[in-house]
Amino acid sequence: MPDMYEGRELTSQQKAAVLFIAMGPECSALLFQHLSEDEIEMLTLEIANQKQVTGEMKRAVISEFYQMIMAQNYLSLGGLEYAQDILEKALGSERAMAILGRLTSSLQVKPFDFLKKTDPSQLLNFIQNEHPQTIALIMAYLDPDQAATILGSLPSDKQVEVTKRIALMDRTSPDMIREVERVLERKLSSMSTQDFTVAGGIKAIVEVLNRVDRTTEKSITENLEVDNPELTEEIKRLMFVFEDIVMLDDRSLQLVLRQVDTKDLSLALKASQGEVADKIYKNMSSRAADMLREEIEFMGPVKIKDVEEAQQKVVNVIRSLEEKGEIVVSRGKGDEMIV
C-alpha cells in the first residue's frame, strides 16, 4: 500500500529507490550484488524516475526502514508479542501495528521459533518420553547447539532412532507441525503458512553430530551403521572428526596448528599416535615437534573425557577455518584438488 511522503504517494518499490539514493552509490553497489537481475532492473528504473528527492523524504524513508529492521529484530528475539510491546511503547499502537502488519505479511517465522531461547535441559524434560519421530521433528527445527545437547542426553537406543529419523526426514505437513507445537507449548506461530516446510535431512543431522561430544558421536554412528550402513556412510562422508586430520593438505594443517593451543594439541595426541601424529609432526618445525613429544611423554595419565574435549577443540578450529573459506576439507569423491 502506498504511503504519503510530502504529499506524494510512494510504493514499496519507490521507497526502496529513495533508500538507495540516500545511501549513495558505494553502499548501493554493494547491495546490488545481493539482488536478482529482475530486482536490479526494477530498482534502476525507479531510481532513474525519482526526479525530486528532498532531504526530508530521505530521512522519512530511512526512519521507516530503521523501524522495520528493529521490528524484525524484536520478532527474532522474543516473538510477536514482545515485538508489539516494544514498538507500541516506542511508536504508539497505530504505528506499531502498521509496521508489524507489513512484516507479518511477508515474514515467515520458523516453526518452533519460540523455543530458540529455551534451555535444552528444560526442553529435554518435555520431549524425552515422546515418540522418536516427534523428537526428530522438534530437533530438526532447533539450533544445532540446542539439538546436540538434547541428542547427547537421550538414551543410546533413542539417539540412534532419532538420528535416523532426522536424516531421512524430508517434508512435514503444516498440520502435523502445528499439532506438535500445541502439545509442546500450547502456542501457535501466528505467521505460519500452509506451505510444506523443508527440515531435517543428512546435512541437518551432521550439524548436530558435529556438536555432540565424541563418545555420543561414536555411539550413534556405530549403532546406526548396524541398522543402516548406507545412511551411516553418507553421514560420515559429510562429517569431520579428529582422525580426519590426515586428509588435510599440509598448508591447511599448518594454518590450523598456528591457531591451536599447544596444551590442547598435546592432550589431543595423547591417545592418538600413528598416522595422525606423524601428519602433525611433519607440519611442525623440528624443535616444536620435539617439545610436543616431550610434553606428551611427561603428561602422565589423563582422562579419556579430557582427551576427547581437546580433540574436539582442534576439530572446532578446523571447522571454523573451513566455514571462513580459509582451508578446504576433503570429504570424499568430488573434493579432490587440482594443483
C-alpha positions in Angstrom: 0.0 0.0 0.0 1.4 3.5 -0.9 2.3 5.9 1.9 2.2 9.7 1.8 5.6 11.5 1.8 5.5 15.3 1.5 2.2 15.0 -0.4 3.5 12.2 -2.7 2.3 8.6 -2.5 5.2 6.2 -2.6 5.0 2.5 -3.3 7.4 0.0 -1.7 9.5 0.0 -4.8 9.7 3.7 -4.8 10.7 3.8 -1.2 13.4 1.3 -1.9 14.7 3.6 -4.7 14.7 6.6 -2.3 16.6 4.5 0.3 19.3 3.5 -2.3 19.6 7.2 -3.4 20.0 8.2 0.3 22.7 5.5 0.8 24.8 6.7 -2.1 26.5 4.8 -5.0 29.1 2.9 -3.0 26.7 1.3 -0.5 24.0 0.8 -3.2 26.5 -1.0 -5.4 27.3 -3.5 -2.5 23.6 -4.2 -2.0 23.0 -4.7 -5.7 25.4 -7.7 -5.6 22.8 -9.5 -3.5 19.8 -8.8 -5.7 18.4 -10.7 -8.7 18.5 -9.3 -12.2 14.8 -8.5 -12.1 15.1 -6.7 -8.8 18.1 -4.7 -10.1 16.2 -3.7 -13.3 13.1 -2.6 -11.3 15.2 -0.6 -8.8 17.3 1.0 -11.5 14.1 2.2 -13.3 12.7 3.6 -10.1 15.9 5.4 -9.1 16.0 6.9 -12.6 12.4 8.1 -12.2 13.0 9.8 -8.9 13.4 13.4 -10.0 12.7 15.2 -6.8 14.0 13.5 -3.6 14.3 16.0 -0.8 16.3 15.6 2.3 13.1 15.3 4.4 11.9 12.5 2.1 15.2 10.6 2.5 15.1 11.0 6.3 11.5 9.7 6.4 12.3 6.6 4.3 15.4 5.9 6.3 13.4 6.2 9.5 10.8 3.7 8.3 13.5 1.3 7.1 15.2 1.5 10.5 11.9 0.9 12.3 11.2 -2.2 10.1 14.7 -3.6 10.8 14.3 -3.1 14.5 10.8 -4.7 14.4 12.2 -7.7 12.7 15.0 -7.9 15.3 12.4 -7.8 18.1 10.5 -10.6 16.4 13.5 -12.8 16.2 14.5 -12.0 19.9 11.2 -12.6 21.6 8.3 -13.3 19.2 5.3 -11.3 18.1 4.0 -10.2 21.5 7.5 -9.0 22.6 7.9 -7.0 19.3 4.4 -5.5 19.6 5.0 -4.4 23.2 8.3 -2.7 22.4 7.1 -1.0 19.3 3.9 0.3 21.0 6.0 1.8 23.7 8.3 3.4 21.2 6.0 4.4 18.4 2.4 4.1 19.6 -0.2 1.5 19.0 -1.2 2.5 15.5 2.3 2.8 14.1 3.4 -0.4 15.7 0.5 -2.4 14.2 1.2 -0.9 10.8 4.9 -2.0 10.9 4.1 -5.4 12.2 1.4 -5.8 9.6 3.9 -5.3 6.9 6.4 -7.6 8.4 3.9 -10.4 9.1 2.6 -10.3 5.6 5.9 -11.3 4.2 7.9 -12.7 7.1 7.7 -16.4 7.7 8.5 -17.4 11.3 10.3 -20.7 11.6 8.3 -23.4 13.3 9.2 -23.9 17.0 10.9 -20.5 16.8 9.6 -19.8 20.3 11.9 -22.5 21.6 15.1 -20.6 20.5 15.8 -19.3 24.0 14.6 -22.4 25.8 17.2 -24.1 27.9 18.0 -27.5 26.2 17.8 -29.4 29.6 14.4 -28.0 30.3 13.2 -28.8 26.8 14.5 -32.3 27.2 12.1 -32.9 30.1 9.2 -32.1 27.8 10.2 -34.3 24.9 12.4 -37.2 26.1 9.4 -39.5 26.5 7.8 -38.6 23.2 7.9 -40.8 20.1 11.3 -40.7 18.3 9.5 -39.2 15.3 8.2 -36.3 17.4 11.6 -35.7 18.9 13.2 -35.8 15.5 10.7 -33.2 14.2 11.3 -30.8 17.0 15.1 -31.2 16.8 15.1 -30.6 13.1 13.9 -27.1 13.7 16.1 -26.3 16.7 19.5 -24.6 16.6 22.2 -27.2 16.1 23.7 -26.5 19.5 20.4 -27.0 21.2 19.7 -30.2 19.3 23.2 -31.5 20.1 22.6 -31.1 23.8 19.3 -32.9 23.7 20.7 -35.7 21.5 23.6 -36.3 23.8 21.2 -36.6 26.8 18.9 -39.2 25.2 19.3 -43.0 25.9 21.6 -44.6 23.4 18.9 -46.6 21.6 16.7 -43.5 21.2 19.8 -41.5 20.0 20.2 -43.8 17.0 16.5 -43.8 16.2 16.2 -40.1 16.4 19.3 -39.6 14.3 18.0 -41.9 11.6 14.6 -40.2 11.5 16.1 -36.7 11.2 18.4 -37.8 8.4 15.6 -39.4 6.5 13.1 -36.5 7.1 12.1 -34.6 4.1 8.8 -32.6 4.2 6.4 -32.3 7.1 2.8 -31.0 6.7 1.8 -27.8 8.5 -1.0 -29.6 10.3 1.5 -32.0 12.0 3.9 -29.2 12.9 1.0 -27.2 14.4 -0.2 -30.2 16.4 3.2 -30.8 17.9 3.6 -27.1 18.7 0.2 -27.2 20.5 1.2 -30.2 22.6 4.6 -28.8 23.4 3.7 -25.3 24.4 0.0 -24.6 23.5 1.2 -21.9 21.3 0.9 -21.4 17.6 3.1 -19.3 15.4 0.8 -16.5 14.1 2.9 -16.3 11.0 2.9 -19.9 9.9 1.9 -20.6 6.4 0.2 -23.5 4.6 3.3 -24.3 2.6 5.1 -27.6 3.3 8.2 -26.9 5.3 11.5 -28.5 4.5 13.5 -29.6 7.5 15.8 -32.4 8.6 17.9 -34.4 6.1 21.5 -35.6 6.1 23.0 -32.1 6.5 20.8 -31.3 9.4 21.9 -34.3 11.5 25.5 -33.8 10.5 25.3 -30.3 12.0 24.0 -31.8 15.2 26.5 -34.7 15.4 29.4 -32.3 14.7 28.4 -30.6 18.0 27.9 -33.5 20.4 30.7 -35.0 22.4 32.8 -37.7 20.7 31.5 -40.5 22.9 28.0 -39.8 21.8 29.0 -39.3 18.2 30.8 -42.7 18.1 28.0 -44.5 19.9 25.4 -43.1 17.4 27.3 -43.8 14.2 28.4 -47.3 15.3 24.9 -48.4 16.2 23.4 -46.6 13.3 25.8 -48.4 11.0 24.4 -51.8 12.1 20.9 -50.6 11.3 21.5 -48.6 8.2 25.1 -48.8 6.8 24.3 -46.7 3.7 22.9 -43.9 5.7 25.8 -44.0 8.1 28.3 -43.8 5.3 26.6 -40.8 3.9 26.6 -39.1 7.3 30.3 -39.9 7.9 31.2 -38.6 4.4 29.9 -35.1 5.5 31.4 -35.2 8.9 34.9 -34.3 10.1 36.5 -36.0 13.1 39.9 -35.6 14.7 41.3 -38.7 12.9 40.4 -37.0 9.6 43.3 -34.6 10.1 45.3 -36.9 7.8 43.1 -35.7 4.9 44.1 -32.1 5.3 46.7 -30.8 2.9 50.0 -29.5 4.5 49.2 -25.8 4.1 45.8 -26.2 5.7 47.1 -28.2 8.6 49.9 -25.6 9.2 47.3 -22.9 9.3 45.3 -25.0 11.8 48.3 -25.6 14.0 49.0 -21.9 14.3 45.6 -21.4 15.9 45.5 -24.4 18.2 46.7 -24.1 21.8 49.8 -26.3 22.4 48.2 -27.7 25.6 45.1 -28.8 23.7 47.2 -30.3 20.9 49.4 -32.4 23.3 46.3 -33.6 25.1 44.5 -34.5 21.9 47.5 -36.5 20.7 47.9 -38.4 24.0 45.6 -41.2 22.8 46.1 -40.7 19.0 49.5 -41.6 17.8 50.5 -43.2 14.5 49.3 -41.7 11.2 47.6 -38.7 12.8 50.6 -37.8 15.0 53.0 -38.3 12.1 51.0 -35.9 10.0 51.0 -33.2 12.7 54.8 -33.6 13.5 55.6 -33.4 9.8 54.0 -30.0 9.6 55.8 -28.6 12.6 59.4 -27.4 13.0 61.8 -30.0 14.4 62.1 -28.0 17.6 58.3 -27.6 18.1 57.8 -31.3 17.3 60.4 -32.4 19.9 58.8 -30.1 22.5 55.4 -31.5 21.8 56.6 -35.1 22.1 58.3 -34.3 25.5 55.1 -32.6 26.8 53.1 -35.7 25.8 55.6 -38.0 27.4 55.7 -36.2 30.7 51.9 -35.6 30.8 51.1 -38.8 32.8 47.7 -40.4 32.9 44.8 -38.3 31.6 41.0 -38.8 31.5 39.6 -40.0 28.2 37.0 -37.3 28.5 39.7 -34.6 28.6 41.4 -36.1 25.6 38.1 -36.1 23.6 37.4 -32.5 24.6 40.9 -31.4 23.4 40.4 -33.3 20.2 37.0 -31.5 19.7 38.7 -28.1 20.2 41.1 -28.9 17.4 38.2 -30.0 15.2 36.3 -26.9 16.0 39.3 -24.8 14.8 39.3 -26.8 11.6 35.6 -26.4 11.1 35.8 -22.6 11.8 38.6 -22.1 9.2 36.6 -24.2 6.7 33.5 -22.1 7.2 35.6 -18.9 6.7 36.9 -20.4 3.4 40.5 -20.3 4.7 41.0 -24.0 4.3 39.4 -26.8 2.2 38.4 -30.1 3.9 38.2 -33.0 1.5 35.0 -35.1 2.1 35.3 -37.8 -0.4 34.9 -38.1 -4.2 34.4 -34.8 -6.0 36.5 -32.9 -3.5 39.9 -33.6 -5.0 42.0 -30.5 -5.5 43.7 -29.6 -8.8 47.1 -28.0 -8.2 
